[in-house]
Amino acid sequence: MSDGPGLFDLEDDECWARLEDYRMLLIKSIEPSRITPYLRQCKVLSGEDEEQIYNDPSLVIRRRKVGVLLDILQRTGLKGYEAFLESLELDYPEIYRKITGKEPARVFSVLIDTAGECGLTQFLMNEVSRLQKLVQDERRARLELSVQATEQLDTIRQLQLCESERRKQQERVQRIREERERMCEEARQLRDENYSLMHDLTRLSEEKNCVHMRNRDLQLEIERLKHSLMNAESDSKIQRKKTITLKNAMEQRPSQDMIWQLQRENDLLTARIQELESASKAQTPECEKLDQESMEDLKQQSQAQYQELVNDLYNIRKDLHDTQELCDKYQEEKDELALMCTMLKKDSTMYRDRMEDILKQLEDVIKERDKAIAAREEYHLESLKNLQDKDHYRKQIREMGERYDELQVQLFRTQGEVLSLQAKLRKQNNPVQLNSEDSSLVGSFETQVRSHRVNLESTIHLSIQGGFSLLKTFQKTADLKDITTSITGAKVSQVS
């Protein structure tokens, strides 16, 4: 008799040892509240054990509860093992199939052996009641979830409308930022253009100053040439006076006939002196003695006269030679001065013609400059007008865009109001149809919303068409401005 209990203990240990291999799977997968009713019906789990499992403060985690439940069942032996497998067969067929390798048959042998068929019926009735309650709870939860889902859908639609409105506002803000950046870029371009115009104006002013300086240098050169011409004329007058004085001196000197006459008289006197000397030699010594003194006196007188005549002749010949040299020298200087005067006259004529040409060119440049300034002023006026038209069209486009955004926002808000009203109507009339008055009210409201939407869409379409027409007009104006700019630039470059 002692061998029987040892064999049963060995089988219990083998069963629970085989079940230990799946302990982690059981702890991870089993919910204790699902299998404890069946185990309590099989009388392998007492009320105290159930109280310990559910109310012990140290067993808060579900896995610990499953571990304690397995330990309690292990103390019950083979009956607890079979009851636990039948509970798995009832509630966790997949785990049962994995542990035993068999398909679940649901024979409830332990429950029938323990409580009988009445206990099985009672257990099944309790399970049916529990399952019906679970089904009702699930239906109620499903209904609540459907209501919450409907509310969430309405909320999602309203959030989508709010998101659309926010996106529209962001697009509007982005468009305003882009317009601001474009205006800043245009202002930067205008500032650069203004700087370039100021640079061109400064360059033209410098060129004008250079032209004025060159004109003043030419005027100074003309004055210097005039002064040189006046000096040359004064030198020419002085030389002319000297020439006239020399000519008068040459006219006042003795003539050639007088010189020849004086020379002939000198020769006659010389011949007479010689005759007298020869006659004095032929006379007697007495006569010589008598006339010696007179002859000496006469000789001295004739010698003195001869010496004077010789000196006069020498002086006259010297003066004639000097006068001839001066005449040649003055003649050469006269020729040089005449040549210089001719050259100065030619240079003066050339400079005068050149200055006349320069003055004519300056007059032409001034005329072209006046034309260019007038064309530039006209271009500036036309550009100012185009800018004013551009600002006006841009203002109209911006106003239409704002109106378009406001209409879209109003449309989104109207759609949100429609959705909120539909949600309220669904809440008020959940399973029942709407009353005739409410349905007529909703129908009229939907008609008004539809007409308002059509009006908004038509207004938006008209605004878009007006914006496109303004954009086309602005594009034509911009093309006209580009053409005017190119023509004016060509004129200015031609004048430069």
DRENLO-434980 format. One record per residue (C-alpha): residue number from 1; x negated, y, z negated. Coordinates in nm, 4 decimals, decimal comma. Each point is the difference from the previous one (the first is absolute). Layout:
    n         u         v         w
  NUM         X         Y         Z
...
***
This chain:
    n         u         v         w
    1    0,0000    0,0000    0,0000
    2   -0,2950    0,2215   -0,0577
    3   -0,1055   -0,0166    0,3668
    4    0,3229    0,1634    0,1276
    5   -0,0405    0,3471   -0,1464
    6   -0,3653    0,0180    0,1074
    7    0,0990   -0,0782    0,3578
    8    0,2679    0,2727   -0,0015
    9   -0,2477    0,2468   -0,1452
   10   -0,2420   -0,0923    0,2756
   11    0,2683    0,0616    0,2658
   12    0,0903    0,3359   -0,1596
   13   -0,3602    0,1031   -0,0015
   14   -0,0430   -0,1033    0,3647
   15    0,3156    0,1874    0,1081
   16   -0,0923    0,3185   -0,1773
   17   -0,3650   -0,0367    0,1099
   18    0,1212   -0,0208    0,3630
   19    0,2193    0,3055   -0,0635
   20   -0,2985    0,1922   -0,1441
   21   -0,1492    0,0175    0,3485
   22    0,2941    0,2217    0,1022
   23    0,0105    0,2040   -0,3224
   24   -0,1272    0,3220    0,1647
   25    0,2547   -0,0336    0,2837
   26    0,2817   -0,0567   -0,2512
   27   -0,1044    0,2907   -0,2213
   28   -0,0203    0,2285    0,3033
   29    0,3296   -0,1059    0,1667
   30    0,2569   -0,1026   -0,2673
   31    0,2478    0,2345   -0,1650
   32    0,0846   -0,1428   -0,3518
   33    0,3542    0,1395   -0,0077
   34    0,0970   -0,2126    0,3037
   35   -0,1010   -0,3421   -0,1377
   36    0,0664    0,0415   -0,3746
   37    0,3832   -0,0585    0,0286
   38   -0,0519   -0,3388    0,1645
   39   -0,2730   -0,0949   -0,2465
   40    0,2271    0,0984   -0,2895
   41    0,2816   -0,2165    0,1458
   42   -0,2461   -0,2903    0,0225
   43   -0,0817    0,0573   -0,3704
   44   -0,3732    0,0201    0,0567
   45    0,0015    0,3660   -0,1039
   46    0,1572    0,1193   -0,3242
   47    0,1442    0,3379   -0,0887
   48   -0,2992    0,0792   -0,2164
   49   -0,2337   -0,0768    0,2886
   50    0,2046    0,2238    0,2303
   51    0,0007    0,2739   -0,2666
   52   -0,3773   -0,0319   -0,0267
   53   -0,0453    0,0243    0,3771
   54    0,2202    0,3066    0,0490
   55   -0,0433    0,1959   -0,3240
   56   -0,3587   -0,0615   -0,1050
   57   -0,1857    0,3403    0,0063
   58   -0,3182   -0,1661    0,1197
   59    0,1787   -0,1493    0,3039
   60    0,0705    0,3120    0,2027
   61   -0,1559   -0,1178    0,3244
   62    0,1951   -0,2503    0,2075
   63   -0,3000   -0,2280    0,0570
   64   -0,0559   -0,0403   -0,3743
   65    0,3668   -0,0933   -0,0416
   66   -0,0365   -0,2697    0,2683
   67   -0,3168   -0,1298   -0,1690
   68    0,1739   -0,0266   -0,3413
   69    0,3004   -0,1684    0,1690
   70   -0,2300   -0,2613    0,1566
   71   -0,1683   -0,0629   -0,3355
   72    0,3383   -0,0501   -0,1707
   73    0,1139   -0,2385    0,2747
   74   -0,3274   -0,1898   -0,0211
   75    0,0758   -0,0775   -0,3658
   76    0,3322   -0,1623    0,1046
   77   -0,1849   -0,2619    0,2025
   78    0,1357   -0,1817    0,3070
   79    0,3555    0,1287   -0,0468
   80   -0,1206    0,3567    0,0083
   81   -0,2095   -0,0772    0,3091
   82    0,2992   -0,1498    0,1849
   83    0,2320    0,2848   -0,1085
   84   -0,2570    0,2552    0,1150
   85   -0,0352   -0,1732    0,3404
   86    0,3833   -0,0063    0,0389
   87    0,0143    0,3730   -0,0822
   88   -0,2655    0,0584    0,2655
   89    0,2009   -0,2208    0,2376
   90    0,3042    0,2181   -0,0680
   91   -0,1520    0,3498    0,0034
   92   -0,3428   -0,0334    0,1682
   93    0,0206   -0,2711    0,2666
   94   -0,3167    0,1108    0,1746
   95   -0,2088   -0,0349   -0,3163
   96    0,1676   -0,3364   -0,0714
   97   -0,0854   -0,1208    0,3492
   98   -0,3589    0,1182   -0,0402
   99   -0,0468   -0,1741   -0,3394
  100    0,1782   -0,3331    0,0688
  101   -0,0234   -0,0201    0,3777
  102    0,3720   -0,0972    0,0127
  103    0,3109    0,1763    0,1235
  104    0,2313    0,1311   -0,2779
  105    0,2985   -0,2371   -0,0610
  106    0,1684    0,1875   -0,2913
  107    0,1223   -0,3119   -0,1901
  108   -0,0162    0,1657   -0,3472
  109   -0,0766   -0,3333   -0,1688
  110   -0,1321    0,1557   -0,3189
  111    0,3005    0,2292   -0,0396
  112    0,2429   -0,2898    0,0604
  113   -0,1835   -0,2235   -0,2444
  114   -0,0087    0,2711   -0,2622
  115    0,3325    0,1855    0,0250
  116    0,2039   -0,2254    0,2261
  117    0,2171    0,0999    0,2938
  118    0,1856    0,2599   -0,2080
  119   -0,3268    0,1697   -0,0775
  120   -0,0908   -0,0079    0,3705
  121    0,3393    0,1472    0,0902
  122   -0,0388    0,2665   -0,2642
  123   -0,3489    0,0773    0,1236
  124    0,1169    0,0176    0,3595
  125    0,2909    0,2270   -0,0954
  126   -0,2364    0,2238   -0,1895
  127   -0,2340    0,0061    0,2973
  128    0,2894    0,0783    0,2361
  129    0,1167    0,2835   -0,2271
  130   -0,3515    0,1284   -0,0240
  131   -0,0436   -0,0184    0,3762
  132    0,3356    0,1756    0,0606
  133   -0,1032    0,2697   -0,2417
  134   -0,3315    0,0290    0,1810
  135    0,1840    0,0190    0,3338
  136    0,2308    0,2735   -0,1320
  137   -0,2937    0,1865   -0,1446
  138   -0,1795   -0,0387    0,3299
  139    0,3053    0,1240    0,1938
  140    0,0371    0,2932   -0,2373
  141   -0,3684    0,0736    0,0308
  142    0,0238   -0,0365    0,3780
  143    0,2942    0,2432    0,0088
  144   -0,1875    0,2435   -0,2196
  145   -0,3055   -0,0434    0,2187
  146    0,2109    0,0616    0,3123
  147    0,1405    0,3164   -0,1599
  148   -0,3489    0,1036   -0,1016
  149   -0,1238   -0,0863    0,3489
  150    0,2745    0,2169    0,1509
  151   -0,0912    0,2806   -0,2368
  152   -0,3646   -0,0535    0,0807
  153    0,0812    0,0119    0,3725
  154    0,1887    0,3239   -0,0531
  155   -0,2904    0,1298   -0,2044
  156   -0,2401   -0,1148    0,2704
  157    0,2059    0,1777    0,2653
  158    0,0098    0,3155   -0,2082
  159   -0,3730   -0,0324   -0,0612
  160   -0,0497   -0,0528    0,3729
  161    0,1996    0,3147    0,0655
  162   -0,2028    0,1823   -0,2645
  163   -0,3135   -0,1439    0,1593
  164    0,1190    0,1167    0,3434
  165    0,0707    0,3434   -0,1445
  166   -0,3383    0,0018   -0,1725
  167   -0,1690   -0,1159    0,3216
  168    0,1807    0,2716    0,1897
  169   -0,1156    0,2548   -0,2573
  170   -0,3530   -0,1381    0,0258
  171    0,0158    0,0227    0,3793
  172    0,1215    0,3550   -0,0362
  173   -0,2817    0,0794   -0,2429
  174   -0,2491   -0,1730    0,2316
  175    0,1342    0,1964    0,2954
  176   -0,0275    0,3218   -0,1998
  177   -0,3568   -0,0953   -0,0947
  178   -0,0852   -0,0768    0,3617
  179    0,1555    0,3289    0,1056
  180   -0,1991    0,1767   -0,2695
  181   -0,3193   -0,1729    0,1146
  182    0,0818    0,0879    0,3597
  183    0,0605    0,3617   -0,0999
  184   -0,3254   -0,0017   -0,1955
  185   -0,1764   -0,1413    0,3063
  186    0,1609    0,2652    0,2203
  187   -0,0995    0,2670   -0,2522
  188   -0,3543   -0,1401    0,0051
  189   -0,0008    0,0034    0,3797
  190    0,1353    0,3552    0,0022
  191   -0,2659    0,1003   -0,2500
  192   -0,2692   -0,1607    0,2162
  193    0,1471    0,1704    0,3055
  194    0,0022    0,3282   -0,1906
  195   -0,3630   -0,0574   -0,0948
  196   -0,0874   -0,0765    0,3615
  197    0,1851    0,3120    0,1154
  198   -0,1814    0,2053   -0,2617
  199   -0,3264   -0,1558    0,1174
  200    0,0844    0,0853    0,3621
  201    0,1007    0,3502   -0,1059
  202   -0,3280    0,0403   -0,1871
  203   -0,1925   -0,1327    0,2986
  204    0,1820    0,2373    0,2352
  205   -0,0656    0,2868   -0,2412
  206   -0,3686   -0,0924   -0,0066
  207   -0,0039   -0,0169    0,3794
  208    0,1729    0,3381    0,0093
  209   -0,2622    0,1407   -0,2360
  210   -0,2735   -0,1524    0,2161
  211    0,1542    0,1592    0,3089
  212    0,0182    0,3333   -0,1829
  213   -0,3643   -0,0378   -0,1016
  214   -0,1013   -0,0799    0,3556
  215    0,2036    0,2951    0,1237
  216   -0,1690    0,2258   -0,2538
  217   -0,3431   -0,1367    0,0987
  218    0,0813    0,0688    0,3641
  219    0,1145    0,3502   -0,0878
  220   -0,3232    0,0533   -0,1942
  221   -0,1938   -0,1313    0,2990
  222    0,1908    0,2409    0,2244
  223   -0,0781    0,2871   -0,2362
  224   -0,3654   -0,1033   -0,0067
  225   -0,0070   -0,0135    0,3799
  226    0,1673    0,3389    0,0158
  227   -0,2593    0,1345   -0,2415
  228   -0,2787   -0,1552    0,2081
  229    0,1548    0,1524    0,3123
  230    0,0169    0,3396   -0,1659
  231   -0,3643   -0,0323   -0,1112
  232   -0,0953   -0,1005    0,3517
  233    0,1907    0,2960    0,1402
  234   -0,1680    0,2362   -0,2488
  235   -0,3430   -0,1483    0,0879
  236    0,0869    0,0371    0,3659
  237    0,0916    0,3663   -0,0549
  238   -0,3242    0,0593   -0,1907
  239   -0,2041   -0,1641    0,2748
  240    0,1948    0,1955    0,2578
  241   -0,0868    0,3230   -0,1839
  242   -0,3656   -0,1034   -0,0185
  243    0,0068   -0,0823    0,3694
  244    0,1516    0,3398    0,0783
  245   -0,2618    0,1718   -0,2183
  246   -0,2782   -0,1904    0,1754
  247    0,1511    0,0845    0,3329
  248    0,0083    0,3687   -0,0902
  249   -0,3598   -0,0224   -0,1189
  250   -0,0965   -0,1658    0,3238
  251    0,1818    0,2706    0,1907
  252   -0,1751    0,2752   -0,1988
  253   -0,3540   -0,1329    0,0544
  254   -0,1981    0,1396    0,2967
  255    0,0789   -0,1405    0,3335
  256   -0,2376   -0,1935    0,2234
  257   -0,0383    0,2920    0,2444
  258   -0,1050    0,2311   -0,2794
  259   -0,2516   -0,2559   -0,1154
  260   -0,1389   -0,0317    0,3516
  261   -0,0089    0,3762    0,0353
  262   -0,1898    0,0365   -0,3270
  263   -0,2347   -0,2738    0,1100
  264   -0,0548    0,1769    0,3338
  265   -0,0677    0,3282   -0,1768
  266   -0,2379   -0,1823   -0,2254
  267   -0,1775   -0,1450    0,3022
  268   -0,0131    0,3433    0,1643
  269   -0,1453    0,1490   -0,3135
  270   -0,2527   -0,2805   -0,0166
  271   -0,0998    0,0605    0,3640
  272   -0,0334    0,3702   -0,0614
  273   -0,2132   -0,0584   -0,3026
  274   -0,2238   -0,2171    0,2081
  275   -0,0209    0,2677    0,2725
  276   -0,0814    0,2613   -0,2547
  277   -0,2705   -0,2195   -0,1451
  278   -0,1473   -0,0606    0,3422
  279    0,0220    0,3738    0,0834
  280   -0,1615    0,0871   -0,3274
  281   -0,2884   -0,2317    0,0739
  282   -0,0559    0,1645    0,3415
  283   -0,0246    0,3541   -0,1383
  284   -0,3084    0,1544   -0,1178
  285   -0,1313   -0,0328   -0,3422
  286    0,0867    0,3601   -0,0608
  287    0,3532   -0,0576    0,0759
  288   -0,0211   -0,2988   -0,2094
  289   -0,1262    0,1931   -0,2825
  290    0,2622    0,2648    0,0509
  291    0,2853   -0,2308    0,0431
  292   -0,1151   -0,2728   -0,2307
  293    0,1889    0,1356   -0,2903
  294    0,3116    0,0596    0,2077
  295   -0,0307   -0,3399    0,1517
  296   -0,0367   -0,1585   -0,3358
  297    0,3061    0,1773   -0,1169
  298    0,1872   -0,0956    0,3138
  299   -0,1237   -0,3540   -0,0289
  300    0,1077   -0,0223   -0,3572
  301    0,3357    0,1441    0,0892
  302    0,0437   -0,2349    0,2936
  303   -0,1134   -0,2954   -0,2098
  304    0,2419    0,0959   -0,2713
  305    0,2794    0,0315    0,2543
  306   -0,1022   -0,3279    0,1563
  307   -0,0069   -0,1710   -0,3374
  308    0,3415    0,1346   -0,0786
  309    0,1314   -0,1171    0,3326
  310   -0,1584   -0,3425   -0,0499
  311    0,1487   -0,0229   -0,3477
  312    0,3380    0,1057    0,1307
  313   -0,0253   -0,2560    0,2779
  314   -0,1005   -0,2701   -0,2455
  315    0,2827    0,0856   -0,2322
  316    0,2461    0,0123    0,2857
  317   -0,1168   -0,3385    0,1308
  318    0,0199   -0,1431   -0,3526
  319    0,3487    0,1385   -0,0461
  320    0,0956   -0,1362    0,3403
  321   -0,1287   -0,3446   -0,0944
  322    0,1788    0,0053   -0,3350
  323    0,3139    0,1251    0,1631
  324   -0,0165   -0,2756    0,2580
  325   -0,0429   -0,2627   -0,2735
  326    0,2878    0,1445   -0,1997
  327    0,2141    0,0084    0,3113
  328   -0,0707   -0,3676    0,0682
  329    0,0564   -0,0887   -0,3634
  330    0,3261    0,1899   -0,0174
  331    0,1079   -0,1481    0,3292
  332   -0,0555   -0,3510   -0,1382
  333    0,1825    0,0861   -0,3218
  334    0,2779    0,1525    0,2053
  335    0,0314   -0,3181    0,2038
  336   -0,0016   -0,2115   -0,3176
  337    0,2618    0,2201   -0,1644
  338    0,2118   -0,0075    0,3141
  339   -0,0257   -0,3793    0,0022
  340    0,0863   -0,0184   -0,3722
  341    0,2889    0,2376    0,0519
  342    0,1284   -0,2136    0,2851
  343   -0,0324   -0,3143   -0,2145
  344    0,1723    0,1669   -0,2933
  345    0,2806    0,1160    0,2252
  346    0,0391   -0,3525    0,1342
  347   -0,0099   -0,1465   -0,3542
  348    0,2501    0,2570   -0,1182
  349    0,2277   -0,0796    0,2915
  350   -0,0377   -0,3733   -0,0672
  351    0,0731    0,0379   -0,3733
  352    0,2923    0,2268    0,0748
  353    0,1450   -0,2562    0,2405
  354   -0,0655   -0,2771   -0,2524
  355    0,1693    0,1959   -0,2765
  356    0,2961    0,0660    0,2269
  357    0,0238   -0,3736    0,0726
  358   -0,0286   -0,0811   -0,3714
  359    0,2684    0,2556   -0,0827
  360    0,2244   -0,1493    0,2679
  361   -0,0610   -0,3492   -0,1405
  362    0,0745    0,1295   -0,3488
  363    0,3226    0,1527    0,1246
  364    0,0933   -0,3323    0,1640
  365   -0,0882   -0,1872   -0,3202
  366    0,2071    0,2450   -0,2047
  367    0,2937   -0,0480    0,2357
  368   -0,0325   -0,3799   -0,0181
  369   -0,0354    0,0220   -0,3773
  370    0,3145    0,2115   -0,0219
  371    0,1798   -0,2543    0,2176
  372   -0,1294   -0,2859   -0,2176
  373    0,1037    0,1834   -0,3174
  374    0,3449    0,0652    0,1471
  375    0,0285   -0,3669    0,1045
  376   -0,1161   -0,1096   -0,3446
  377    0,2532    0,2276   -0,1679
  378    0,2689   -0,1393    0,2280
  379   -0,1157   -0,3528   -0,0826
  380    0,0044    0,0818   -0,3712
  381    0,3512    0,1392    0,0264
  382    0,1160   -0,3043    0,1934
  383   -0,1804   -0,2301   -0,2446
  384    0,1634    0,1821   -0,2909
  385    0,3377   -0,0406    0,1650
  386   -0,0692   -0,3705    0,0632
  387   -0,1074   -0,0442   -0,3625
  388    0,3158    0,1708   -0,1194
  389    0,2108   -0,2227    0,2273
  390   -0,1995   -0,3007   -0,1201
  391    0,0611    0,0920   -0,3647
  392    0,3683    0,0575    0,0737
  393    0,0360   -0,3372    0,1763
  394   -0,2006   -0,1720   -0,2714
  395    0,2234    0,1572   -0,2634
  396    0,3087   -0,1220    0,1873
  397   -0,1497   -0,3509    0,0317
  398   -0,0879   -0,0014   -0,3703
  399    0,3515    0,1154   -0,0927
  400    0,1514   -0,2674    0,2232
  401   -0,2331   -0,2617   -0,1511
  402    0,1022    0,1085   -0,3503
  403    0,3647   -0,0085    0,1043
  404   -0,0568   -0,3470    0,1478
  405   -0,1644   -0,1193   -0,3230
  406    0,2806    0,1483   -0,2102
  407    0,2599   -0,1716    0,2173
  408   -0,1833   -0,3323   -0,0281
  409   -0,0280    0,0404   -0,3786
  410    0,3700    0,0845   -0,0126
  411    0,0708   -0,3089    0,2116
  412   -0,2049   -0,2191   -0,2354
  413    0,1764    0,1449   -0,3030
  414    0,3390   -0,0574    0,1632
  415   -0,0965   -0,3608    0,0704
  416   -0,1072   -0,0342   -0,3652
  417    0,3342    0,1378   -0,1168
  418    0,1791   -0,2453    0,2314
  419   -0,2018   -0,2901   -0,1393
  420    0,0617    0,1075   -0,3610
  421    0,3745    0,0339    0,0711
  422    0,0070   -0,3424    0,1636
  423   -0,1793   -0,1462   -0,3029
  424    0,2543    0,1596   -0,2353
  425    0,2863   -0,1369    0,2096
  426   -0,1559   -0,3465   -0,0038
  427   -0,0336    0,0187   -0,3790
  428    0,3612    0,1114   -0,0437
  429    0,1406   -0,2545    0,2473
  430   -0,2246   -0,3018   -0,0426
  431    0,2160   -0,3088    0,0877
  432    0,3184    0,1876    0,0995
  433    0,0713    0,1984    0,3149
  434    0,0210    0,3758   -0,0191
  435    0,3276    0,1772   -0,0442
  436    0,1525    0,1694    0,3001
  437   -0,0615    0,3459   -0,1437
  438   -0,3643   -0,0749   -0,0791
  439   -0,0517   -0,1594    0,3397
  440    0,1514    0,3032    0,1721
  441   -0,2191    0,2272   -0,2132
  442   -0,3097   -0,2012    0,0856
  443    0,0990   -0,0092    0,3680
  444    0,0480    0,3777    0,0091
  445   -0,3285    0,0496   -0,1815
  446   -0,1814   -0,2312    0,2418
  447    0,1610    0,1868    0,2920
  448   -0,1205    0,3299   -0,1430
  449   -0,3473   -0,1435   -0,0550
  450   -0,0069   -0,1383    0,3552
  451    0,1105    0,3338    0,1482
  452   -0,2519    0,1831   -0,2172
  453   -0,2715   -0,2401    0,1181
  454    0,0972    0,0574    0,3637
  455   -0,0122    0,3766   -0,0560
  456   -0,3394   -0,0307   -0,1644
  457   -0,1347   -0,2148    0,2840
  458    0,1323    0,2442    0,2623
  459   -0,1493    0,2940   -0,1902
  460   -0,3327   -0,1821   -0,0294
  461    0,0085   -0,0857    0,3712
  462    0,0703    0,3643    0,0900
  463   -0,2785    0,1142   -0,2322
  464   -0,2435   -0,2413    0,1637
  465    0,1043    0,1163    0,3484
  466   -0,0421    0,3633   -0,1061
  467   -0,3423   -0,0807   -0,1454
  468   -0,1051   -0,1710    0,3249
  469    0,1180    0,2996    0,2045
  470   -0,1904    0,2344   -0,2286
  471   -0,3069   -0,2211    0,0286
  472    0,0251    0,0097    0,3809
  473    0,0340    0,3797   -0,0076
  474   -0,2940    0,0231   -0,2357
  475   -0,2043   -0,2285    0,2277
  476    0,0781    0,2252    0,2984
  477   -0,1011    0,3030   -0,2061
  478   -0,3243   -0,1726   -0,1023
  479   -0,0736   -0,0847    0,3681
  480    0,0651    0,3645    0,0968
  481   -0,2310    0,1098   -0,2812
  482   -0,2767   -0,2371    0,1203
  483    0,0357    0,1322    0,3570
  484   -0,0145    0,3613   -0,1220
  485   -0,3026   -0,0810   -0,2166
  486   -0,1864   -0,1594    0,2918
  487    0,0784    0,2952    0,2341
  488   -0,1076    0,2570   -0,2589
  489   -0,3162   -0,1970   -0,0817
  490   -0,0866   -0,0114    0,3708
  491    0,0519    0,3778    0,0284
  492   -0,2138    0,0708   -0,3048
  493   -0,2782   -0,2330    0,1211
  494    0,0123    0,1664    0,3435
  495   -0,0284    0,3468   -0,1593
  496   -0,2894   -0,1179   -0,2167
***
